[in-house]
Amino acid sequence: MRSRTRSRPGGRSVALALAVAGSLAAALPVVGASLAEAAPAAVAAGDGTATVFYYTKTRNWTAYNLHWAPDGGSWTSVPGTGMEVACTDWVKKTVSLGSAAGLQATFNNGQGTWDNNGGKNYALGAGVITVKDGVVAHSDPCAAGDPGGGTGTGASATVYYATTTVGWPTVNLHWAPTGGAWTTAPGTGMDPACTGWVKKTVPLGSAAGLAATFNNGNGTWDNNNGRNYALGTGLSTVKDTTVTANAADPCAAAVPDTTTPTVPAGLRVTATDVSTVVTWDAATDDRGVTGYQVTRSGGTKGTSLTSVTSTVLTESGLEERTAYSYTVRAVDAAGNLSAVSTAAVATTGTRPPAPAGSAPLGGDPRKDPIYFVLTARFNDGDSANNRGGSQDVKSGNAATNDPMFRGDFKGLVEKLDYVKALGFSAIWITPVVLNRSDYDYHGYHGYDFYKVDPRLESAGASYQDLINAAHAKGVKIYQDVVYNHSSRWGAKGLFTPTVYGVRDAQWSWYYDEKQAGFEYDGLTVDPKSGKSYYNGDLWSTSEPSGNTCVNWGAATQYKSAEGYTIYNCQWPNPTSGMFPKALFHQCWIGNWEGEDARSCWIHEDLADFNTENAAVQNYLIGAYNKYIDMGVDGFRLDTAVHIPRVTWNRRFLPAIQQRVAQQFGARKAQDFYVFGEVGSFVNDKWNRGSANQSAQYYTWKDSAAYSADDATAAVQQYREDNDPAKQPTSTNAFLDGNVYHAPDHSKFSGMNVIDMRMHMNFGDANNAFQNGKDSDDSYNDATYNVVYVDSHDFGPGKSSTRYAGGTDAWAENMALMWTFRGIPTLYYGSETEFQAGKQIDCGPTCPLAGTGRAYYGDKIAGTVTASGFSKVASATGPVATTLESPLAKHLQRLNEIRRAVPALQMGQYSTEGVSGGMAFKRRYTDTATGVDSFVLVAVTGAATYTGVPNGAYKDAVTGDVKTVTGGTLSVPAPGKGNMRVYVLDPGGANAAPGKVGASGPYLK
């Protein structure tokens, strides 16, 4: 028997750790259940029972009660039934189930502190059950079982398993004596042995050894890459897939750990609506801190205890206008608890209306090719929200009736079928938060991070409506988010600067008269000035209280372009003192590949957040929780390289995962796709020799322990961990010969990245392919890279123009992107070579119509209905013509082929035994579902594959069948923009699809 292969943690969910929420009321899961209800009635002898073991070491309660109800039956009276000591660190209770198949359970200390599985209660079956730190398993932790049917006499095996690499809080041994039966999955709970090790002794009877796998009780397995571990009698150790037989006891010389961690310091909490964000500084321990216990008190529901592994906790659904107090304790691997931290208190506000949204669609993100749109430039569904801004005339946009804010959510909703008809199942949209600057249509000048920009919304077409509409069509929404900076006017709710602004004869045209009660939202027109880009709230002739800008309002010797006198403190910038240094950085960037890339402003319109400050962290976490709650499917992280990896790993990435898990469950958190923009604009593997400035660096957990102070840790990370030679490597993207192996994501940070190296080298497809391969061992898992040719920022080679290599070259690029590892991504309009060769962005110095950010709606006017992905049911007008263009037809078929072959979506790859330019083999195997997909790909040129499995191979492009008997398959050159995709056909459920779709201008 083989156990399930290890599933990818993706952004591993904090739900794998204990998530206890609680209150007495929350512990009563049956609607209308009364505190006076009696215990379940006595049952006749012979009815089912359940023996429940509960782990005590991390609770430290003085008493343990089991509050329970048989499935479909009544609950015990609160606080339930007392549990008795079973063995060290365990208590137990045996209860009668009658004819019920299981029970619902919660646990408490009899004094108001509950563990009710985060408000969901524990669903337990019959027989022997363990509950350890929120994880349910089936084993007797106080005695080894004998699944082989032995008598308990004869040989035995003691198995030690190293936990440092996997990082699991609970480990189960799932095993079978040689020739005997397996334990019931997930197996027998292993006991803590010493730091970094757990152990279990099992009886073998007359067997000479055992087969073994290990798991965390929550679906993640280590089964030796599908081969299981073969262990003998005596003592064996298993560490990083290496078995040592007759090993020395790895804990023999271990000194018991009795040292408690330091007390967590710097506890902060902020409240938004009825949600809170709690952060604190990391504690230290002589052998390492493994997690934290957060106690919340306040409100009518009593005290709750939640365990997390990061230094962030977000909570939602609290009571309105209620003060909540939080304390934190650190815990180490030995279960030692620190003293309680100083409390932090926050008061909630009013409950917002519940979003009428759907949950994220979930599923492996590698299955979903991405279409990238600038929402404001894609399609105009409602002209009433169009706005040109202060630069409308200067830019030349007014002359062509092309305001910068033109496209909107309504326009995107109307063209979801166009995107689906091309075959895309995910859309990456530019930031949606309220922006504020003179030219802010792109969304990267955030002002109010808690508000969706009204210039994108319409009646019946809110952001929530867009998410819901996309989900209804099976299309994901990836939201572009900015953590690094705000607009030059700061961030509403955190800090907005007040600047000097005299309304004299020179400047009255620029400074709007302040209107009492009028609030900027980018859309509403100020009735006095007639402008939507109103700025009367920003200016003052009176020096604000606490001002730190020197010589407030004093005239300078400088003149504006119009010849007007410029005054001190008239315009925000990082060195003027207008922004508090606690919240914003105070310098201009000098070296894009230096440490100041994370600590200085990168543009005059972008006020750089001090992301190492707790108030900034909580502001941003609270803001983006709002959009997670709406059901978005993932985040694209803008300017990720300008925030230290240690800050991402400590604060923002855990907060994202925790919120998704809290709202939608651990599985949806695992599938929530996060990909960062790490601007590495050179062709070498490591950006100018700097690990910190290279995309792959951000896919890894931190490799060292840094200061508990985030700002200090950021500098330490840059100075002490910048050597590429010291960075980890991975085989997660590569086949082992022809064999797919379970990837190891134990050191995954939670952030995937845009493949900047391939992007920079896409002037030629083969060059992109060769450069991509060269970097893949330095990513945690390159199969999750976002791959594109050009974008709203750059073309290949850091070109300022959209790709203009020609139709054949585009077809070749697409053929590679849709079959090689990674997630293919297309910038809107590339399916028609829209604006090829045009300057992508020239600011307000030229009209948008002549740039790479031009309005696309004219190309897709008319109607279109998709009957499925890559399928057009009907189309009229210009959109019908666009869908018949050569590259659009090419994309439709590429998406069909990729969707039909799992190896092209999620497979590992190899060029071993492969001759040819852009030629490779890929395989994806999932023993849990029975999927096994093997494919040979040749893009453009001829290729020969040696050492491949024998059998029939069917080409998904032509339908040609080749039978391999000697391990070799050869493919003639298909030509530029064409390819061959030979899929091994074993028959049955994994049968090759044969020819997929109809031949077109390139795939023929």
RABELGI-V750760 format. One line per field, one symbol per residue. ss: DSSP state (A for helix, B for strand, O for the rest). Layout:
ss = ???
//
This chain:
ss = OOOOOOOOOOOOOAAAOOOOOOOOOOOOOOOOOOOOOOOOOOOOOOOBBBBBBBBOOOOOOOOOBBBBBBOOOOBOOOOOBBOBBBBOOBBBBBBBBBOOOOBBBBBBOOOOBBBOOOOOOBBBOOBBBBBBOOBBBOOOOOOOOOOOOOOOOOBBBBBBBBOOOOOOOOOBBBBBBOOOOBOOOOOBBOBBBBOOBBBBBBBBBOOOBBBBBBBOOOOOBBOOOOOOBBBBOBBBBBBOOBBBOOOOOOOOOOOOOOOOOOOOOOOBBBBBOOBBBBBOOOOOOOOOBBBBBBBBBOOOOOBBBBBBOOOBBBBOOOOOOOBBBBBBBBBBOOOOBOOOOOOBBBBOOOOOOOOOOOOOOOOOAAAOOBBBBOAAAAOOOOAAAOBOOOOOOOOOOAAAOOOOBOOOAAAAAAOAAAAAAAOOOBBBBOOOBBBOOOOOOOOOOBBBBBBBOAAAOBOOBOAAAAAAAAAAOOOBBBBBBBOOBBBOOBBOOOBOOOBBOOOOOOOOOOOOOOOOOOOOOOOOOOOOOOOOOOOOOOBBOOOOOOOOOOOOOOBBBBBOOOOOBBBOOOOOOOOOOOOOOOOBOOOBOOOOOOAAAOOOBOBOOBBBBOOOOAAAAAAAAAAAAAAAAOOOOBBBBBOAAAOOAAAAAAAAAAAAAAAAAAAAOAAAAAAOBBBBOOOOOOOOOOAAAOOOOOAAAAABOOOOOOOOOAAAAAAAAAAAOOOAAAOOOOOOOBOBOOBOOOOOOOOBOOOBBBOAAAAAOOOOAAAAAAAAAAAAAAOOOAAAOBBOOOOOOOBAAABOBOOOOOAAAAAAAAAAAOOOOOBBBBBOOAAAOOOOOOBOOOAAAOOAAAOOOOOOAAAAOOBBBBBBOOBBBBBBOAAAAAAOOAAAAAAAAAAAAAAAOAAAAAOBBBOOOBBOOBBBBBBBBBOOOOBBBBBBBBBOOOBBBBOOOOBBBBBOOOOOBBBBOOOBBBBOOOOOOOBBBBBBBOOAAAOOOOOOOOOOOOOO
//
